[in-house]
């Protein structure tokens, strides 16, 4: 009767040496595959409608936690830096998932200040409708625009829409100043809407139209559900100006709800008004 021999230690080592490299190769391939898929996912904004708690959180941070935004003091400069950092972090992965573009060139208070923007509409459009938002003084237009970027992930458009956030250093003609920072040679500026805070708390927004957009704007803000909530100025401007109404800390939930109700209006303004 023959004896059953156990495999020798040498045989076990040989098998291990043969199997381990193969396992390593498989692991590397899996890691590369997952990494490639993750990069593809980062190119697409995360879909989801903005909620009242989300927008209230933006308002709380930008209007009540960051208490000052200016170039006149260390606290103000810190507030400006915190604001643009929050803008970038909210828009890019892993949050909303947009590709955030940035141009750094403006200098003030001994520091460089970026202009940031995202494209929320059509891919590689030639005609761009811009909503430009200063990230100084009031935090309300910044909060609204972050919410609007999320709103656009669910409410698609074929128009070229660009949301830009710029330092409060605008000089001269707004169209030239802003387009110089965010435009490309092969693109053209179709319309510009400057979104600011400081509007009357009694109105959703105070609006100043261009000559060409006045009739469209008047029709829009006269629609059922929107009528009586906007104040349209008689004076005309070279670009559309919207000053969002402000509300205090105790009204932050109501403020957030009002801003969300205004998002379809803003979408219509951006898509229906031209030069």
Helices and strands as residue ranges (DSSP letters): H 9-42, H 52-60, I 61-65, H 74-91, E 101-108, E 111-119, E 127-134, H 140-154, E 160-166, H 174-182, E 188-199, E 205-208, H 214-220, E 230-232, E 240-245, G 249-251, H 252-272
